[in-house]
Amino acid sequence: MCELAAMLKRERGARFRLVGLPTGIDVDRAWAQPEVDLYATAPGDPAAELENAGVPRTRILPCGQPVDPAFASLPDQATVRARLGMRPDLPMVLVLFGGAGWGKPRRIVEALNQVEQPLQAVFVAGRNPRLEQEVQSLCRDDRRCRVLGWVDNMHEWMAAADLLVSKPGASALIEALDCGLPLLAIGPLPGNERRACDWIEKERVGYWIKNPQSLGPSIARLLESPAGLERLRERAQVLARPHAAYDAAEAVLKLVDSNR
C-alpha cells in the first residue's frame, strides 16, 4: 500500500503527505520510496534497513512501531491479575492465535500437559469461534486453562502473563516487547515471520521453537528458572517503545504543520 500511494504521488501528481509505518522488525526494500515524507519505524535493524535502501536519515523516525496507547500505561501484575480473575501465586502462560485465530491448539495443550510444575494458562482464539470451541474441548477437564475469543484488553493479559506462546506476527511481537513479556515463537509463516524468529533469538527476548516436541520442555525450563525469565524480560524492556504511538503522532502533526 505504501508503494501504491507513492506511485499515486509520482505518476498522477497527487499532493498529500505520505507517512510509512512498517510493522514488526523486518522492512523490505519496497518500503523505500522517495515520495514517502516520513517513516515511523522500530529502531535498530528496521531503521538501518531503510537507510541502506536509500531513505534519507532525516525522514526516518526510529520511535518504535505504534501500538495501542494502553501499552504505555500498564497496570502492575498483581493488580491486573486480580481484575482478570487470575491466581497471583502461579506462573501464567498466555497463548495467542492471532486476531484471525490460526494454529494447531492440540499440540500446545499437549505441550502444557507435559509441564509438571503448577501453572495457569490463558488461550486467546481471536475471531475464530471454531478454534475457540476446539480449544475449549481440549481443555474441558483442565482447571488450569481458560479459553477466550477476541479480547480488546490485550495489554492487560500480557501484563498479567509470565510467558507468551504465539506466532511471531508483527503486532504480537511488538506488544510483547512493550510489556517486557518473553516469547516462545511457534509456527512462523515463511518470510517476515521466519525472519522475526531469527531476530527474537538474536536479541535474546525469547526462543524460536522449531520442533513442536520441544515446546513443553521449553516452557518447563523457563518456568523453573525465574532468573532466566527475568533476563529475557529485561532484554525486552530495553527494546520496548511503548510511547511510539504518541511520538509518531507528534511527528505527523509537525509534518502537516510544516506544509501550511
N, C-alpha and C positions, 0 to 999 in steps of 0.2 A: 504493500500500500504506500509506503514511503516513496518507493521508486516511481510508482504511478503518479503520485502527487507532484513529484519533481518533474516528470515529463509534462504534466499539465502546465507548469510554470514555464518550462523550457520551450515547448513546441506551440503552445497556444497563447503565450504571453500573459497568463493569468497572474494577477497581483495579489498575493497574500503571503503572510509569514508562515513558514513551514518548520515545525519542530519534530524531530525524530526521537522516539523513546524506545530504544532497543531493549528487549526484555531478556532477563537472565544474564548469563555471563559469557555468552557466545555471540559474536557480531560478525556476520558475513559481509563481504565487500559490496553487496547490493545496497547496503545502507548508505554507502559513501557517495552522496550526490551533491554536486556543487550548489544546487538550488535550496538545500536544507540550511536554514538560518541558525539552528541551534540543535545540539544533541544533548539530552539529559540521559546519562548512562552510568553504569556501575564504574567505580574507579578500578585502577589496575589493568588487567588484561583487556577488558572491553574498550576502555578509553584508548589504550595503546593500539589496539587493532584498527580503530577508526583513524587515528593519526597516521599509522603505517599505510592505510589505504588512501591517504592524501587529504584528509579533512584537516583544515587549519586548527591548531590547538585552541585558538580564541573562540571557536564555535563548539567546543566540547566542554560540557559541564559535568565533571565526574562526581555527581551528587549522590549516586545510587539510583536504583530503579524505584520510581514512585509506586507505593502501595497504599492501602487504606491508612489514613492518618491515625487510626486507632492503634496501630502498631508503634506509634511514637509515645504512647502513654499506657504502658502495660501495667495491669494490676500485679501485686506480688502473688506468688504461687499459693500460699495458704489462703489468702482472701478469695482468689478465683476458684480454687477447688471447693471451698465451702459454698460459693454461689452456684457452682455447677453440680453439686452433689457428689463429688468425688472424695475418696478417702484421703486424709492428709498423711497417713502413715505408710502408704505403699507406693512404690515407683509406678509411674504411669507411662504406658506406651500408646502413642497416638498413631493410628493407621489411616492414611488418606488414599483415596482412589481417584482424585482429581474432580473437577467440577462436573464433568460428564459421567463420572463413575465408570472406570475401566480397570480391569485387573483380574487376578485369579485368587479369590479370597481363601479358598480351601488350603492352598499352600501356606498362607500366612497364619491361618488358625492352627494348622498342624505344627508350624514352627513355634508358635506361642505355647502349644501344649507340651513341647519339649523342654520348656523353661521350668525348672523345679522351684526356684525361689518365688515367693509371693509377689504378685503384681496385679495391676488393673489395666485394662486395655479398652480404648475407645476407637470404634471404626466409624469413619465418615464416608458414606457411599455416594455423596453428591446427588445429582439429579438423575438417578437411575434406580427406580423403585424395584426393578427385578433384582439388581445387585444387592440392594438393601435387604430384600426378603431372603436372598441366598445366604447372606452373612448372618441374619437372624436365625435361620435354620441351622447353620453350622454352630452357632453359639448358644442355642436354646437351653442347653443344660449346664452352661458355664457362667456362674455368677460373677466371674471376674470381668466379663465383657459387657460392653454397652454399644449398641448399634444406632447410628443416626443417619438421616438422609442429608439433605442440603442444610448447611448452617450459615448464618450471617454474622457469627461472632468467632471466626477462626482465630483471631488474636487471643481470645480467652482460652480456647482449647490448647493452643500452642504454649501459652504462658503456664498452663496447668501441667503440661507434659514434661517428662524427663528425657524422652527419646521419641523420634519420629521415624516411621517406616512409610516410605512413599516413593512413587515415581518422581524422578527429578525434573518435574516441569518447572518452568521459569518462575511462576508465582510461588509455588510451594517452596522452592529453594530460597528465594529472596526473603519470603516471610519467615522461614525458619531461621535464617541468619539474623533477621531483625529481632527475633525472640531469643537468640542465643541457644537455639534448640539443635542438638546433634541429630544428624540424619543418616539413616541407613537407606541408600538408594537401591530400588529394585525395579526390574522390568523396563529399562530405558528403551525408548524408540531409537532407531538409527538416526544419526545426525546430531542435532543440538543436544539431545538428552544424553547420548553417549559421551559427547564431549564434556557435558556438565558433570558426569560421573568422574571423569579424569580430573576435572577441576576440584571437585569435592575432596578427593584424596590428596591432590597436590597441596591444597590449602589446609588440610587436616581439620576439616569441620565435620567429618563423618567418614563413612565407608561405602564403597560400591559392592553390593552383594551379587557377585557374578553367578554363583551357584546357589539355587534355591535351597539346597540341603544345608547350606551354612548359615541360613538366616536365624534359626533357633539358637545355635551355639553363639552366634554373634550378639544376639540380644542378651543371652545369659551372661556372656563375658562382660559386656558393658554394665549391666545392672549389678554385677558382683564387684565392679571397680568404680566406686564413686569418684576416685581421683582421675581415672581415665575419662569418665563422662565430663568432669569439670574441665579437663584440658581441652576437650572438643568444644565445650560451651564457651570457654574464654577465647578460643580462636575465632569462633563465630561472632562473638561480640566485638572483636577487633574489626571485622569486616562489615558489621552491621551499619546500615544507613537509614534508620527508621524515620528520619525527618526529610527524606528525599522528596516526598510529595510537596511539602512546603517550600523547599529550596527550588524545585523545578517550577512551581507556580510563580514564585517571586521572579525568577529569571525570565519566564514567559511574559509577565507583566512589563518588565523593563524593556523587553524586546518590542512589545507593542507600543509602549510609550516613545521609544526611540524613532518610530516611524510616523509620529504625528507632526 
